[in-house]
Amino acid sequence: MWGFSYKSVECSVEEEHNIIETLFAPEQYNKDVRPGNVDSPDGPTEVTSTVFIRNIEEISTKNMDFTVDITFRQQWIDPRLKYKTSKLRYLTLPKEDMVWKPDTFFRNEKEASFHHVPNKQYYVRVFPDGTILYSLRTKLKLACPMNLRRYPFDTQQCQIHIASYAHTTDTLSYLWKESSPVQMASMLSAPGMMVENFGTEHCDVRTSTGTYSCLSLELTLKRASSPYVLTEYVPYAMIVIISWAPFWLKQKDSLARIGITLATLFMASAKADVINKSLPSVAYTKAIDVWTGWCVMFIFFTFVVCVVINWLGDDKEESNLVKADAMNRWKNASVSLKIDYVARFVFPLAFILFNIIYWCTY
């Protein structure tokens, strides 16, 4: 049994070698000539494509790009490579440059690299009817223009554009495979985002030199907002609340009152600067800008009120009102003390109202 199996494999290998030698003899096949299609040798070559997304390695909001590791497959028919066999399903070519290949490129690509460890990861298969399957693993960094108006509660549309560089639709046409043109790894994850959906469409480009066939794979990516709430929104809310502490201190402690408001103002401004440096410069206001801007504004208003109270304050009068009841304390209080009392309630209520409006909007 083992001897029979070994002989069968040996015969298959020898047959594959002989067919390859015959098909690709210099006088039989010219890899520089476009194959045309099954209907006409001069007609446009139809290239069917599929994409398998292995991993989304990085999504950079600052640079507006994303990096993916994909297996990209292209299939077309070359009538010149038909052959007859009773044992082989397909031929696996030893070199990828033995056949004509479409001049495919990724239109929105910034950087690209191949996997060369332990060897370049590709294969070229030739089927008996002349169908060629070319599969290649590559890593791509692709441009992804983002609308950040709702950041960090945004959803982005990132595309992979596949096109021919030199051939117009008169000579080459790209098609998505009818069934499952896009597949994804079962444990696929995107750093800081979730893949909500994906879709395929055509994106043919018309230029002064002609119309070029183009395929588009669109990924819908929703940002995971919970880390931003915990690391940016909650700390800002805490800083704003701390800035109200001076309203509960005695007016004679003017140094502590002014010091607390200044410290919180500097902290909020510095944190806003850090957030802005991690994002691209855009010509519109982002949701995070509204939050940081209003929080800094609340702290600044607290500082202004503390300065006014310190200017109008009377230490002796405050000492005399300590033992009085609430009603008499309000009636006999000076303007500075009344501002202090009102600020204790007005600032928290205003901040709560701002939160209601903000979270209902975004």
matplotlib code that plots the C-alpha trace (Angstrom):
import matplotlib.pyplot as plt

x = [0.0, 2.8, 4.7, 1.6, 1.0, 4.7, 4.5, 1.3, 2.8, 6.0, 3.9, 1.9, 5.0, 6.6, 3.4, 3.2, 6.8, 6.2, 3.1, 4.8, 7.7, 5.4, 3.0, 5.8, 8.2, 9.4, 7.9, 4.5, 3.9, 4.8, 4.1, 4.3, 1.2, -2.2, -4.4, -7.7, -10.8, -12.6, -14.7, -11.9, -8.2, -8.4, -11.2, -10.8, -9.3, -11.6, -9.9, -12.0, -10.7, -11.2, -9.7, -9.1, -8.4, -6.1, -5.5, -6.1, -2.8, -3.2, -5.7, -4.1, -6.5, -3.7, -2.3, -5.7, -4.6, -4.9, -2.7, -4.1, -2.6, -4.4, -4.4, -5.2, -6.4, -6.8, -8.2, -8.4, -8.5, -5.6, -6.8, -3.2, -2.6, -5.3, -4.0, -5.3, -4.7, -6.4, -4.7, -3.9, -6.5, -4.1, -0.5, 1.5, 4.1, 7.6, 7.9, 5.3, 6.7, 6.1, 2.6, 1.1, -0.3, -2.5, -0.7, -2.9, -2.1, -3.9, -5.0, -5.0, -1.9, 0.8, 3.2, 3.2, 5.4, 5.5, 6.0, 9.4, 9.8, 10.6, 9.8, 7.7, 4.1, 2.4, 1.2, 0.3, -2.0, -3.0, -6.2, -6.8, -9.3, -6.6, -7.9, -5.0, -5.3, -2.7, -2.7, -0.4, -0.1, 0.8, 0.7, -0.7, -0.9, -3.8, -5.1, -8.5, -9.9, -11.9, -14.7, -13.9, -16.8, -18.2, -14.9, -14.6, -18.1, -17.5, -17.9, -15.5, -15.6, -12.2, -11.7, -9.3, -9.2, -8.0, -7.3, -5.1, -2.4, -2.0, -4.9, -8.2, -11.6, -11.0, -8.3, -8.8, -11.8, -12.0, -14.8, -15.6, -16.2, -19.9, -19.9, -17.9, -15.6, -14.4, -13.6, -12.2, -10.3, -12.6, -10.7, -10.3, -10.0, -9.2, -7.2, -9.6, -12.4, -14.9, -15.6, -19.4, -19.8, -18.2, -19.3, -18.0, -18.6, -17.1, -15.2, -14.1, -12.0, -12.3, -9.2, -7.9, -6.2, -9.3, -11.5, -9.8, -11.6, -11.5, -12.9, -13.6, -13.8, -15.4, -15.0, -17.3, -15.3, -17.0, -14.7, -14.8, -15.6, -15.5, -11.7, -12.0, -14.8, -12.7, -9.4, -10.6, -14.2, -14.2, -10.8, -12.1, -15.3, -13.3, -11.1, -14.1, -15.7, -12.4, -12.4, -15.6, -13.8, -12.9, -16.6, -16.7, -13.5, -13.4, -12.9, -9.9, -8.1, -7.7, -4.4, -5.8, -8.9, -7.0, -4.3, -6.9, -8.6, -5.3, -4.0, -7.2, -7.1, -3.5, -4.3, -7.3, -5.5, -2.5, -4.7, -6.5, -3.2, -2.2, -5.5, -5.1, -1.5, -2.8, -5.3, -4.9, -5.5, -8.9, -11.0, -14.0, -14.9, -14.8, -17.0, -14.0, -13.2, -16.6, -16.1, -12.6, -13.5, -16.5, -14.7, -11.9, -14.5, -16.3, -12.9, -12.1, -15.4, -14.7, -11.4, -13.0, -15.7, -13.0, -11.1, -14.2, -15.1, -11.6, -11.8, -15.2, -14.6, -14.7, -13.0, -14.6, -18.2, -17.7, -16.6, -19.7, -22.0, -20.6, -23.1, -26.1, -28.9, -29.2, -31.9, -30.1, -26.8, -28.2, -29.9, -26.9, -24.3, -22.3, -22.3, -19.1, -20.6, -23.9, -21.9, -20.1, -23.4, -25.0, -21.9, -22.1, -25.3, -25.2, -22.0, -22.9, -26.4, -24.9, -22.4, -25.2, -27.3, -24.3, -23.8, -27.4, -27.2, -23.8, -24.7, -28.0, -26.2, -23.4]
y = [0.0, 2.4, 1.5, 2.2, 5.6, 6.6, 5.6, 7.7, 10.8, 10.3, 10.0, 13.1, 15.2, 14.0, 14.7, 18.2, 18.9, 17.7, 19.8, 22.9, 22.4, 22.0, 24.9, 27.4, 26.6, 29.9, 29.1, 28.3, 31.0, 34.7, 36.1, 39.7, 39.3, 39.9, 36.8, 38.5, 36.4, 33.2, 35.0, 37.0, 37.1, 40.9, 41.4, 42.8, 40.4, 39.8, 39.5, 38.2, 39.2, 38.2, 39.5, 37.7, 40.1, 38.4, 41.3, 45.0, 45.9, 49.7, 52.5, 55.9, 58.7, 61.3, 60.2, 59.1, 55.7, 52.0, 49.0, 45.6, 42.2, 40.5, 37.6, 39.0, 36.6, 37.3, 34.9, 35.1, 32.8, 32.5, 30.2, 29.6, 27.6, 24.9, 21.3, 17.8, 15.6, 12.8, 13.0, 16.7, 19.2, 22.1, 23.0, 24.9, 27.0, 27.3, 31.0, 33.8, 35.5, 32.7, 33.9, 37.2, 39.0, 42.2, 45.4, 45.7, 48.3, 49.7, 53.3, 54.6, 52.8, 54.6, 51.8, 48.1, 45.1, 41.4, 38.6, 37.0, 34.7, 31.9, 32.6, 35.0, 33.9, 33.4, 30.7, 30.6, 27.8, 26.9, 24.8, 22.5, 25.0, 27.8, 29.5, 31.1, 31.7, 34.1, 34.4, 36.8, 37.8, 41.4, 44.1, 47.5, 50.9, 52.7, 56.2, 56.6, 60.2, 60.6, 62.8, 63.5, 65.8, 63.2, 62.0, 59.9, 58.7, 58.4, 55.8, 55.8, 54.4, 53.1, 51.7, 49.5, 50.5, 48.0, 49.1, 48.7, 51.2, 51.0, 49.1, 50.9, 49.1, 48.4, 45.9, 44.9, 44.7, 43.8, 41.9, 40.8, 37.1, 36.4, 34.4, 35.6, 38.1, 39.3, 37.0, 37.9, 36.0, 34.6, 36.5, 39.7, 42.8, 46.4, 48.5, 50.9, 50.1, 47.5, 46.3, 46.8, 45.9, 45.8, 46.1, 45.8, 48.0, 49.3, 52.6, 53.0, 56.1, 58.4, 60.4, 62.3, 59.0, 56.8, 54.9, 52.5, 49.6, 49.8, 47.7, 49.1, 47.3, 49.5, 48.7, 50.3, 50.9, 52.1, 53.6, 52.0, 55.1, 53.6, 54.0, 57.7, 58.2, 56.7, 58.4, 61.8, 62.6, 61.4, 63.1, 66.4, 66.1, 65.5, 68.5, 70.7, 69.5, 70.1, 73.7, 74.3, 73.6, 77.3, 78.2, 76.1, 77.6, 80.6, 83.8, 84.7, 81.7, 83.6, 82.1, 78.5, 79.6, 81.2, 78.5, 75.7, 77.3, 78.2, 74.6, 73.1, 75.6, 74.7, 70.9, 71.2, 73.3, 70.9, 67.9, 69.6, 70.2, 66.6, 65.5, 67.9, 66.7, 63.1, 64.2, 65.7, 69.4, 69.8, 72.8, 72.0, 71.4, 67.9, 66.5, 66.2, 69.9, 70.9, 68.9, 70.2, 73.8, 74.0, 72.3, 74.9, 77.6, 76.4, 76.4, 79.9, 81.2, 79.7, 81.5, 84.9, 84.5, 83.7, 86.8, 89.0, 87.4, 88.0, 91.7, 92.2, 90.0, 91.0, 88.5, 90.0, 89.8, 86.1, 85.3, 87.0, 85.0, 81.5, 80.9, 82.4, 80.3, 80.0, 82.7, 85.3, 84.4, 85.2, 88.4, 89.8, 88.6, 90.9, 90.8, 88.7, 86.1, 86.0, 85.4, 82.5, 81.0, 81.2, 79.8, 76.7, 75.7, 77.6, 76.0, 72.4, 72.9, 74.6, 71.7, 69.2, 71.0, 71.1, 67.3, 66.7, 68.7, 67.3, 63.6, 64.0, 65.6, 63.1]
z = [0.0, 0.9, -2.2, -4.4, -2.7, -3.2, -6.9, -7.4, -5.9, -7.9, -11.1, -10.2, -9.6, -12.8, -14.8, -13.2, -14.2, -17.8, -18.2, -16.9, -19.2, -22.2, -21.4, -20.6, -23.4, -24.9, -28.3, -26.7, -24.2, -23.9, -20.4, -21.6, -23.8, -22.2, -22.5, -23.5, -22.4, -23.3, -26.0, -27.8, -27.5, -27.9, -25.4, -21.9, -19.4, -16.4, -13.1, -10.2, -6.7, -3.1, 0.1, 3.3, 6.2, 8.7, 11.1, 11.5, 13.2, 13.7, 13.2, 13.5, 14.1, 14.1, 10.7, 9.3, 8.1, 9.1, 8.7, 7.6, 7.0, 4.1, 1.7, -1.7, -4.4, -8.1, -10.7, -14.4, -17.5, -19.9, -22.8, -23.8, -20.6, -21.1, -20.6, -20.2, -17.1, -15.3, -12.0, -11.3, -10.0, -10.7, -11.3, -8.7, -10.4, -8.8, -9.7, -9.6, -12.7, -15.1, -16.1, -17.2, -14.2, -14.0, -12.9, -9.8, -7.2, -4.1, -4.9, -1.3, -0.2, 1.8, 2.5, 1.6, 2.5, 1.8, 4.3, 3.6, 6.6, 6.0, 2.4, 0.4, 1.0, -2.3, -4.8, -8.5, -9.5, -13.1, -13.6, -16.6, -18.2, -18.1, -15.0, -13.0, -9.2, -7.8, -4.0, -2.1, 1.5, 2.1, 4.8, 3.8, 5.4, 3.7, 3.9, 5.6, 5.6, 8.9, 10.0, 13.7, 14.5, 16.9, 18.2, 20.4, 19.7, 15.9, 13.3, 10.4, 6.8, 5.7, 2.2, 0.3, -3.3, -5.9, -9.4, -12.5, -13.0, -16.8, -18.3, -19.0, -18.9, -22.6, -21.8, -18.1, -15.9, -12.1, -10.6, -7.0, -6.6, -6.5, -3.3, -0.2, -1.9, 1.6, 4.5, 7.9, 10.6, 13.3, 16.1, 14.1, 16.3, 15.5, 18.1, 19.8, 17.2, 16.4, 12.8, 12.5, 8.9, 5.5, 1.9, -1.6, -4.7, -7.9, -7.9, -11.6, -12.1, -15.1, -16.0, -19.1, -20.2, -19.9, -17.5, -15.1, -13.4, -9.7, -6.7, -3.3, 0.0, 2.7, 6.4, 8.9, 12.1, 15.3, 18.0, 21.4, 23.5, 27.0, 27.4, 26.5, 29.0, 31.8, 30.9, 29.6, 30.6, 34.2, 35.1, 33.6, 35.6, 38.7, 38.0, 37.6, 40.8, 42.7, 41.4, 43.4, 46.7, 47.3, 47.6, 50.8, 52.3, 54.5, 52.6, 54.8, 53.2, 50.0, 49.1, 49.2, 47.3, 44.4, 44.5, 44.0, 41.1, 39.4, 39.9, 38.4, 35.5, 34.6, 34.9, 32.6, 30.1, 30.1, 29.6, 26.7, 25.1, 25.4, 23.8, 20.9, 20.2, 19.8, 17.1, 13.6, 13.0, 11.5, 10.5, 12.7, 16.3, 17.7, 20.4, 22.7, 22.0, 23.2, 26.5, 27.2, 26.2, 28.5, 31.4, 31.1, 30.9, 34.1, 35.9, 34.6, 35.7, 39.2, 39.2, 38.3, 41.0, 43.6, 42.6, 42.9, 46.3, 47.5, 46.5, 48.2, 51.2, 54.9, 57.3, 60.4, 59.0, 58.1, 61.6, 63.1, 60.9, 61.7, 64.6, 62.9, 61.3, 57.6, 57.2, 59.3, 57.7, 54.2, 55.4, 57.2, 54.7, 52.6, 48.8, 48.7, 51.0, 49.0, 45.9, 47.7, 48.8, 45.4, 43.6, 45.7, 44.0, 40.7, 39.4, 40.1, 38.6, 35.5, 35.1, 35.4, 32.8, 30.5, 30.9, 30.1, 26.9, 25.9, 26.4, 24.6, 21.7, 21.4]

ax = plt.figure().add_subplot(projection="3d")
ax.plot(x, y, z, "-o")
ax.set_aspect("equal")
plt.show()
